[in-house]
Every structure is written in C-alpha cells, then in structure tokens.
C-alpha cells in the first residue's frame, strides 16, 4: 500500500513511542497562542491587550527556544524536558490566575512572556530523534520521516486552533488554555519517558571539535533566511486573505479558503514523503520555492473568493515539502551535537518573520487594499526563490562534506573505529 513507507517508519524500534507523544504536545503548542488571545480578550474585552500578551508570548518563545535547545544538546532531552515542562505549567497557571484576577496589562504581558520562554521545543526534539534513529542504517528514509513531521505539524495547526476557538465560543476560554498546557506537558513528559530514542548529549563525547559545532556557517544562515521569508509569507497570507474576503463582501469564505489550503498541504506532504526523489534536496528546494513564488504572483491577479480558493491549492501544496526539506538540509549541514539548536533557530526565524509580517501586511492592506497584502506574500516568496538559487552551491557542499554523523561515531561504533585506526597504523 502507498502508506507502507510511513508504517515502516513507525515500526522502527522506539519510533512510535516518541512520535505520538511529540504529536500530542505539538497539538497543545498549536493551541497556546490563540488560547491566550481568547483568554485575555474574554476578561479584558479588548483585542489590544490580547494582542500585547500574545505578542510577548511569541517574542519570548522565539528568543528562548534556541537557548533551551542548547541545554537539550548539552545535557540531553530526558534531563532538560521535565524541569522545562514544570516551568511551563507553572507559567500558564500564573497567567490564568492573573487574567482571572483582572491584573493590569503589564503583569499579563509578563505572564505571556513567561509562558513563551518556557515553551518546550518538542518538534525540534522529535526531529533530532528521527536523525538519531535513521542516520546510520536508514538515512534515505529521513526525508519521509521529516515529511511525517510536517504532516503532524499541519494537523496540529489545523485542529488545535479550531478546538480552542470552539471552547472560547462556548464561553470556556480558560478550559481551552488549560487544555493546551495539559497536552503540551503530557506529550513532553511521555517524550521524556523514552530515553532510548533520545540523541546522546554532546557532553558525552570527547571527540567533539568546537569549530564543528558552530552555527555561523553559510548553509545555516541560508536556511534561516529561507525560514524567515516563509514566516513572512505565512503572516502576510493570514491578514491578506481575511482582507480580500471582506473586500468582496464574503467574510464567511475565509474559513473554507484556509481549510482548502490546509487540506491541499496535507495531501501534498503525504505524497511527497512516499516518494524517493532522484534529484538532490537543494534542487527540490529551488523547485518548491519557485512553485510558491508562482502561486504568490497569481494571488495578485485573483478577482473573486472562488479564484482565491483555487490559487491557495497551489500555495498550500508547496508548504509541507518545504517544511520537510528544511530539516533534511539542516541535518546534512550542522554537527549532530548542535542539531536541536539548529532546528530551533530555524523555527525562531520563521516565527519572527510571521510576527513582523502581520504588522507590515496590515499596513499594506490599509494603504493599498488586499492586493497590497498579497504583494507582501509575493515579495517573500520571491525572496525565497532567490535565496534557493544559492542552495545547489552552498547546501550541496554541506551535503558532500563529512558531517556530524561521519565525524561523531556513536557509542556502539567507537571501538570499531579505534580498531580501524590501529590497523591503518600497522
């Protein structure tokens, strides 16, 4: 059957045991930001306060995520996750208490920042576990594994906001926020309870070269730029679609349009992961970025909600392959001892782009109408394509060099390597 690739992945020793908890935690994370918006708005009556608290959450998350990932790479997931999850649970409890006590906006903003700063990076940790599981014996399956991660992420961000919005509409915003934190903490604890699939912490290796651990290299910077541009596309797209349907007197069309885009992405991600592509990942990156640019330029020509719905089929379908390619290229570019940090930095770049784009697209819509917002998406997609042109040169070099998986023998192969060195010396 076509899904045999995914089934074989999940049958690998320990795979389902870490993937399913990470997916549960990812659902909670997908609910958190919107849950904070509904929670704060329900008690303050203003979206300005809700936006302020949600913005503080997003900024703190983007800044703290790589630092938490650094601790994970240094000490291991099973040691860092439990205290981080405890801090996240306490921060969310504090925020709910502050909101229900009608605390001033400054304290609510601080509470939102604490929630964001303690948010565990479960997606990065799950991706790092796939690398540890498949790197040695099944490296060709890594793109499929990352496609599965992208599908899980898409499902979380499709279902999670719907659940928390439905609870808020029913008059239970606190329940939605508590449910988000509970799913995050439960998924994280179940993940921490699976030490067998976790990557070995960097501290366990005496062979590590500090130069190899640097993230300041051309491949990483290129990937961060790509994630930043994709974040801008996401942020501008949400504002622009909403503005377009309002302009055309069909505000109810926004939800179906977003649903069509999400379903298109889920199908494309599923199909992408089932194939073993003959072209290299940097070339795939250029093709996917070019397709996104073509779709973004078409957005400037649509004249009805129906036409917009047809175009978002194309733009939505390009996203999961891109989200699967980014970790594939990251894994081949950085040393394994900083892999979680690299994944987290890419996520932070995307979050920063999305946050900034919402404000820029809002200004463009106010000045030029919905097409002004779509112009921002087109600029972001074009920037991705231009950056991707450097991919075959910059990233193919990274793929060809000895990376962390070659430089850093696992514990089981260290003695073998020592025998080979002795044999060569003799």
BELBELHU-V788088 format. One record per residue. N is the residue number from 0. RES is the residue in one letter. PHI is phi as a letter, one per 30 degrees, with the letter a starting at -180 (none if undefined). D_LAST is the distance of its C-alpha to the last C-alpha in Angstrom with 2 decimals. Layout:
n->N res->RES phi->PHI d_last->D_LAST
n->N res->RES phi->PHI d_last->D_LAST
//
This chain:
n->0 res->X phi->none d_last->51.45
n->1 res->X phi->e d_last->50.62
n->2 res->X phi->d d_last->49.79
n->3 res->X phi->e d_last->47.06
n->4 res->X phi->d d_last->44.38
n->5 res->X phi->d d_last->45.79
n->6 res->X phi->d d_last->46.28
n->7 res->X phi->d d_last->42.71
n->8 res->X phi->d d_last->41.55
n->9 res->X phi->d d_last->43.82
n->10 res->X phi->d d_last->42.70
n->11 res->X phi->d d_last->39.10
n->12 res->X phi->e d_last->38.37
n->13 res->X phi->i d_last->40.16
n->14 res->X phi->d d_last->41.31
n->15 res->X phi->d d_last->45.04
n->16 res->X phi->d d_last->44.92
n->17 res->X phi->c d_last->43.99
n->18 res->X phi->d d_last->45.60
n->19 res->X phi->d d_last->49.08
n->20 res->X phi->d d_last->49.39
n->21 res->X phi->d d_last->48.17
n->22 res->X phi->d d_last->50.83
n->23 res->X phi->d d_last->53.48
n->24 res->X phi->d d_last->52.55
n->25 res->X phi->d d_last->52.53
n->26 res->X phi->d d_last->56.09
n->27 res->X phi->d d_last->57.17
n->28 res->X phi->d d_last->55.62
n->29 res->X phi->d d_last->57.43
n->30 res->X phi->d d_last->60.70
n->31 res->X phi->d d_last->60.34
n->32 res->X phi->d d_last->61.41
n->33 res->X phi->d d_last->64.43
n->34 res->X phi->d d_last->65.27
n->35 res->X phi->d d_last->65.56
n->36 res->X phi->e d_last->67.86
n->37 res->X phi->d d_last->70.18
n->38 res->X phi->d d_last->70.11
n->39 res->X phi->d d_last->71.09
n->40 res->X phi->d d_last->73.62
n->41 res->X phi->d d_last->75.34
n->42 res->X phi->c d_last->76.20
n->43 res->X phi->c d_last->76.69
n->44 res->X phi->i d_last->78.29
n->45 res->X phi->b d_last->76.50
n->46 res->X phi->d d_last->73.53
n->47 res->X phi->d d_last->73.02
n->48 res->X phi->d d_last->72.01
n->49 res->X phi->d d_last->69.92
n->50 res->X phi->d d_last->68.13
n->51 res->X phi->d d_last->67.55
n->52 res->X phi->d d_last->65.95
n->53 res->X phi->d d_last->63.90
n->54 res->X phi->d d_last->62.78
n->55 res->X phi->d d_last->61.68
n->56 res->X phi->e d_last->59.72
n->57 res->X phi->d d_last->57.96
n->58 res->X phi->d d_last->57.15
n->59 res->X phi->d d_last->55.81
n->60 res->X phi->d d_last->53.68
n->61 res->X phi->d d_last->52.19
n->62 res->X phi->d d_last->51.44
n->63 res->X phi->d d_last->50.18
n->64 res->X phi->e d_last->48.09
n->65 res->X phi->d d_last->44.98
n->66 res->X phi->d d_last->45.23
n->67 res->X phi->d d_last->45.37
n->68 res->X phi->d d_last->42.44
n->69 res->X phi->d d_last->40.46
n->70 res->X phi->d d_last->41.15
n->71 res->X phi->d d_last->40.11
n->72 res->X phi->d d_last->36.71
n->73 res->X phi->d d_last->36.30
n->74 res->X phi->c d_last->37.62
n->75 res->X phi->j d_last->37.72
n->76 res->X phi->d d_last->40.63
n->77 res->X phi->d d_last->41.72
n->78 res->X phi->d d_last->42.25
n->79 res->X phi->d d_last->43.97
n->80 res->X phi->d d_last->46.15
n->81 res->X phi->e d_last->48.54
n->82 res->X phi->d d_last->49.77
n->83 res->X phi->d d_last->49.98
n->84 res->X phi->d d_last->52.07
n->85 res->X phi->d d_last->54.26
n->86 res->X phi->d d_last->54.89
n->87 res->X phi->d d_last->55.74
n->88 res->X phi->d d_last->58.16
n->89 res->X phi->d d_last->59.85
n->90 res->X phi->d d_last->60.11
n->91 res->X phi->d d_last->61.75
n->92 res->X phi->d d_last->64.09
n->93 res->X phi->d d_last->65.06
n->94 res->X phi->d d_last->65.77
n->95 res->X phi->e d_last->67.95
n->96 res->X phi->d d_last->69.80
n->97 res->X phi->d d_last->70.41
n->98 res->X phi->d d_last->71.71
n->99 res->X phi->d d_last->74.03
n->100 res->X phi->d d_last->75.29
n->101 res->X phi->h d_last->76.22
n->102 res->X phi->d d_last->74.05
n->103 res->X phi->d d_last->74.25
n->104 res->X phi->e d_last->72.08
n->105 res->X phi->d d_last->69.91
n->106 res->X phi->d d_last->68.84
n->107 res->X phi->d d_last->68.30
n->108 res->X phi->d d_last->66.07
n->109 res->X phi->d d_last->64.05
n->110 res->X phi->d d_last->63.78
n->111 res->X phi->d d_last->62.54
n->112 res->X phi->d d_last->59.90
n->113 res->X phi->d d_last->58.67
n->114 res->X phi->d d_last->58.43
n->115 res->X phi->d d_last->56.37
n->116 res->X phi->d d_last->54.08
n->117 res->X phi->c d_last->53.23
n->118 res->X phi->d d_last->52.79
n->119 res->X phi->d d_last->49.40
n->120 res->X phi->c d_last->47.28
n->121 res->X phi->d d_last->46.92
n->122 res->X phi->d d_last->46.26
n->123 res->X phi->d d_last->43.25
n->124 res->X phi->d d_last->41.92
n->125 res->X phi->d d_last->42.49
n->126 res->X phi->d d_last->40.70
n->127 res->X phi->d d_last->37.68
n->128 res->X phi->d d_last->37.64
n->129 res->X phi->d d_last->37.69
n->130 res->X phi->d d_last->34.61
n->131 res->X phi->d d_last->32.79
n->132 res->X phi->d d_last->33.98
n->133 res->X phi->c d_last->33.30
n->134 res->X phi->e d_last->30.56
n->135 res->X phi->d d_last->27.59
n->136 res->X phi->c d_last->29.18
n->137 res->X phi->b d_last->32.47
n->138 res->X phi->d d_last->32.35
n->139 res->X phi->d d_last->34.91
n->140 res->X phi->c d_last->37.47
n->141 res->X phi->d d_last->37.42
n->142 res->X phi->e d_last->40.35
n->143 res->X phi->d d_last->42.36
n->144 res->X phi->d d_last->41.67
n->145 res->X phi->d d_last->42.81
n->146 res->X phi->d d_last->45.82
n->147 res->X phi->d d_last->46.70
n->148 res->X phi->d d_last->46.51
n->149 res->X phi->d d_last->48.81
n->150 res->X phi->d d_last->51.25
n->151 res->X phi->d d_last->51.35
n->152 res->X phi->d d_last->52.00
n->153 res->X phi->d d_last->54.75
n->154 res->X phi->d d_last->56.42
n->155 res->X phi->d d_last->56.35
n->156 res->X phi->d d_last->58.00
n->157 res->X phi->c d_last->60.50
n->158 res->X phi->d d_last->61.58
n->159 res->X phi->e d_last->61.11
n->160 res->X phi->d d_last->63.64
n->161 res->X phi->d d_last->66.12
n->162 res->X phi->d d_last->66.02
n->163 res->X phi->d d_last->66.45
n->164 res->X phi->d d_last->69.18
n->165 res->X phi->d d_last->71.03
n->166 res->X phi->d d_last->71.02
n->167 res->X phi->d d_last->72.29
n->168 res->X phi->d d_last->75.00
n->169 res->X phi->d d_last->76.07
n->170 res->X phi->i d_last->76.51
n->171 res->X phi->b d_last->73.37
n->172 res->X phi->d d_last->71.05
n->173 res->X phi->d d_last->69.87
n->174 res->X phi->d d_last->68.78
n->175 res->X phi->d d_last->66.70
n->176 res->X phi->d d_last->64.95
n->177 res->X phi->d d_last->64.33
n->178 res->X phi->d d_last->63.06
n->179 res->X phi->d d_last->60.59
n->180 res->X phi->d d_last->59.22
n->181 res->X phi->d d_last->59.17
n->182 res->X phi->d d_last->57.15
n->183 res->X phi->d d_last->54.64
n->184 res->X phi->d d_last->54.25
n->185 res->X phi->d d_last->54.18
n->186 res->X phi->d d_last->51.59
n->187 res->X phi->d d_last->49.42
n->188 res->X phi->d d_last->49.67
n->189 res->X phi->d d_last->48.81
n->190 res->X phi->d d_last->45.77
n->191 res->X phi->d d_last->44.70
n->192 res->X phi->d d_last->45.13
n->193 res->X phi->c d_last->42.23
n->194 res->X phi->d d_last->39.15
n->195 res->X phi->d d_last->36.83
n->196 res->X phi->c d_last->36.95
n->197 res->X phi->d d_last->36.87
n->198 res->X phi->d d_last->33.88
n->199 res->X phi->d d_last->31.88
n->200 res->X phi->d d_last->33.25
n->201 res->X phi->d d_last->31.33
n->202 res->X phi->d d_last->31.51
n->203 res->X phi->d d_last->29.09
n->204 res->X phi->c d_last->26.09
n->205 res->X phi->c d_last->24.47
n->206 res->X phi->d d_last->22.43
n->207 res->X phi->d d_last->25.66
n->208 res->X phi->c d_last->26.36
n->209 res->X phi->d d_last->30.05
n->210 res->X phi->d d_last->30.27
n->211 res->X phi->d d_last->29.16
n->212 res->X phi->d d_last->32.02
n->213 res->X phi->d d_last->34.71
n->214 res->X phi->c d_last->37.45
n->215 res->X phi->d d_last->38.80
n->216 res->X phi->b d_last->37.35
n->217 res->X phi->e d_last->39.28
n->218 res->X phi->d d_last->38.58
n->219 res->X phi->d d_last->39.81
n->220 res->X phi->d d_last->42.82
n->221 res->X phi->d d_last->43.72
n->222 res->X phi->d d_last->43.62
n->223 res->X phi->d d_last->45.74
n->224 res->X phi->d d_last->48.21
n->225 res->X phi->d d_last->48.44
n->226 res->X phi->d d_last->49.10
n->227 res->X phi->d d_last->51.68
n->228 res->X phi->d d_last->53.48
n->229 res->X phi->d d_last->53.41
n->230 res->X phi->d d_last->54.89
n->231 res->X phi->d d_last->57.64
n->232 res->X phi->e d_last->58.35
n->233 res->X phi->e d_last->58.71
n->234 res->X phi->d d_last->60.93
n->235 res->X phi->d d_last->63.16
n->236 res->X phi->d d_last->63.46
n->237 res->X phi->d d_last->64.94
n->238 res->X phi->d d_last->67.59
n->239 res->X phi->d d_last->68.38
n->240 res->X phi->d d_last->68.90
n->241 res->X phi->e d_last->71.22
n->242 res->X phi->d d_last->73.15
n->243 res->X phi->d d_last->73.44
n->244 res->X phi->d d_last->74.97
n->245 res->X phi->d d_last->77.37
n->246 res->X phi->e d_last->78.46
n->247 res->X phi->c d_last->79.23
n->248 res->X phi->i d_last->81.17
n->249 res->X phi->b d_last->78.76
n->250 res->X phi->d d_last->76.90
n->251 res->X phi->d d_last->76.35
n->252 res->X phi->d d_last->74.11
n->253 res->X phi->d d_last->71.29
n->254 res->X phi->d d_last->70.01
n->255 res->X phi->d d_last->69.92
n->256 res->X phi->d d_last->68.20
n->257 res->X phi->d d_last->65.44
n->258 res->X phi->d d_last->65.18
n->259 res->X phi->d d_last->64.85
n->260 res->X phi->d d_last->62.06
n->261 res->X phi->d d_last->60.19
n->262 res->X phi->d d_last->60.64
n->263 res->X phi->d d_last->59.51
n->264 res->X phi->d d_last->56.35
n->265 res->X phi->d d_last->55.67
n->266 res->X phi->d d_last->56.04
n->267 res->X phi->d d_last->53.88
n->268 res->X phi->d d_last->51.12
n->269 res->X phi->d d_last->51.23
n->270 res->X phi->d d_last->51.06
n->271 res->X phi->e d_last->48.31
n->272 res->X phi->d d_last->46.00
n->273 res->X phi->d d_last->46.60
n->274 res->X phi->c d_last->45.25
n->275 res->X phi->c d_last->41.78
n->276 res->X phi->d d_last->42.43
n->277 res->X phi->d d_last->40.91
n->278 res->X phi->d d_last->41.42
n->279 res->X phi->d d_last->39.17
n->280 res->X phi->d d_last->40.26
n->281 res->X phi->d d_last->41.29
n->282 res->X phi->d d_last->43.56
n->283 res->X phi->d d_last->44.99
n->284 res->X phi->d d_last->45.68
n->285 res->X phi->d d_last->47.62
n->286 res->X phi->d d_last->49.61
n->287 res->X phi->d d_last->50.53
n->288 res->X phi->d d_last->51.53
n->289 res->X phi->d d_last->53.61
n->290 res->X phi->d d_last->55.37
n->291 res->X phi->d d_last->56.15
n->292 res->X phi->d d_last->57.56
n->293 res->X phi->d d_last->59.73
n->294 res->X phi->d d_last->61.09
n->295 res->X phi->d d_last->61.75
n->296 res->X phi->d d_last->63.68
n->297 res->X phi->d d_last->65.71
n->298 res->X phi->e d_last->66.72
n->299 res->X phi->d d_last->68.75
n->300 res->X phi->c d_last->70.88
n->301 res->X phi->d d_last->71.77
n->302 res->X phi->b d_last->75.44
n->303 res->X phi->a d_last->75.76
n->304 res->X phi->e d_last->73.99
n->305 res->X phi->d d_last->73.45
n->306 res->X phi->d d_last->71.74
n->307 res->X phi->d d_last->69.58
n->308 res->X phi->d d_last->68.61
n->309 res->X phi->d d_last->67.50
n->310 res->X phi->d d_last->65.34
n->311 res->X phi->d d_last->63.58
n->312 res->X phi->d d_last->62.34
n->313 res->X phi->d d_last->60.11
n->314 res->X phi->d d_last->59.11
n->315 res->X phi->d d_last->58.45
n->316 res->X phi->d d_last->56.27
n->317 res->X phi->d d_last->53.85
n->318 res->X phi->d d_last->53.08
n->319 res->X phi->e d_last->50.89
n->320 res->X phi->e d_last->48.50
n->321 res->X phi->d d_last->48.14
n->322 res->X phi->d d_last->47.59
n->323 res->X phi->d d_last->44.88
n->324 res->X phi->d d_last->43.18
n->325 res->X phi->e d_last->43.04
n->326 res->X phi->d d_last->40.64
n->327 res->X phi->e d_last->38.51
n->328 res->X phi->d d_last->38.11
n->329 res->X phi->d d_last->37.71
n->330 res->X phi->d d_last->34.87
n->331 res->X phi->d d_last->32.98
n->332 res->X phi->c d_last->33.82
n->333 res->X phi->c d_last->33.17
n->334 res->X phi->d d_last->30.46
n->335 res->X phi->d d_last->31.01
n->336 res->X phi->d d_last->31.73
n->337 res->X phi->b d_last->34.94
n->338 res->X phi->d d_last->35.92
n->339 res->X phi->d d_last->39.06
n->340 res->X phi->d d_last->40.18
n->341 res->X phi->d d_last->39.81
n->342 res->X phi->e d_last->41.85
n->343 res->X phi->d d_last->44.45
n->344 res->X phi->d d_last->44.78
n->345 res->X phi->d d_last->45.52
n->346 res->X phi->d d_last->48.14
n->347 res->X phi->d d_last->49.67
n->348 res->X phi->d d_last->49.92
n->349 res->X phi->d d_last->51.74
n->350 res->X phi->d d_last->54.04
n->351 res->X phi->d d_last->54.89
n->352 res->X phi->d d_last->55.75
n->353 res->X phi->d d_last->57.93
n->354 res->X phi->d d_last->59.79
n->355 res->X phi->d d_last->60.55
n->356 res->X phi->d d_last->61.52
n->357 res->X phi->e d_last->64.22
n->358 res->X phi->d d_last->66.10
n->359 res->X phi->d d_last->65.62
n->360 res->X phi->d d_last->66.66
n->361 res->X phi->d d_last->69.66
n->362 res->X phi->d d_last->70.82
n->363 res->X phi->d d_last->70.31
n->364 res->X phi->d d_last->72.33
n->365 res->X phi->d d_last->75.13
n->366 res->X phi->d d_last->75.29
n->367 res->X phi->b d_last->74.74
n->368 res->X phi->i d_last->75.03
n->369 res->X phi->e d_last->72.43
n->370 res->X phi->d d_last->71.19
n->371 res->X phi->d d_last->70.23
n->372 res->X phi->d d_last->67.93
n->373 res->X phi->d d_last->66.50
n->374 res->X phi->d d_last->65.91
n->375 res->X phi->d d_last->63.54
n->376 res->X phi->d d_last->61.60
n->377 res->X phi->d d_last->61.49
n->378 res->X phi->d d_last->60.18
n->379 res->X phi->d d_last->57.43
n->380 res->X phi->d d_last->56.41
n->381 res->X phi->d d_last->56.49
n->382 res->X phi->d d_last->54.30
n->383 res->X phi->d d_last->51.76
n->384 res->X phi->d d_last->51.80
n->385 res->X phi->d d_last->51.42
n->386 res->X phi->d d_last->48.45
n->387 res->X phi->d d_last->46.91
n->388 res->X phi->d d_last->47.02
n->389 res->X phi->d d_last->44.14
n->390 res->X phi->e d_last->42.19
n->391 res->X phi->e d_last->40.52
n->392 res->X phi->d d_last->39.23
n->393 res->X phi->d d_last->38.40
n->394 res->X phi->d d_last->37.41
n->395 res->X phi->d d_last->35.58
n->396 res->X phi->d d_last->33.22
n->397 res->X phi->d d_last->32.72
n->398 res->X phi->d d_last->32.12
n->399 res->X phi->d d_last->29.48
n->400 res->X phi->d d_last->27.41
n->401 res->X phi->d d_last->24.84
n->402 res->X phi->c d_last->27.22
n->403 res->X phi->e d_last->27.25
n->404 res->X phi->d d_last->26.33
n->405 res->X phi->c d_last->23.04
n->406 res->X phi->d d_last->22.33
n->407 res->X phi->c d_last->23.37
n->408 res->X phi->d d_last->21.73
n->409 res->X phi->d d_last->24.23
n->410 res->X phi->d d_last->24.09
n->411 res->X phi->d d_last->23.34
n->412 res->X phi->c d_last->20.22
n->413 res->X phi->d d_last->18.70
n->414 res->X phi->d d_last->16.69
n->415 res->X phi->e d_last->15.51
n->416 res->X phi->d d_last->14.37
n->417 res->X phi->d d_last->12.49
n->418 res->X phi->d d_last->10.59
n->419 res->X phi->d d_last->9.91
n->420 res->X phi->d d_last->8.74
n->421 res->X phi->d d_last->6.27
n->422 res->X phi->d d_last->5.15
n->423 res->X phi->d d_last->5.45
n->424 res->X phi->d d_last->3.80
n->425 res->X phi->d d_last->0.00
//
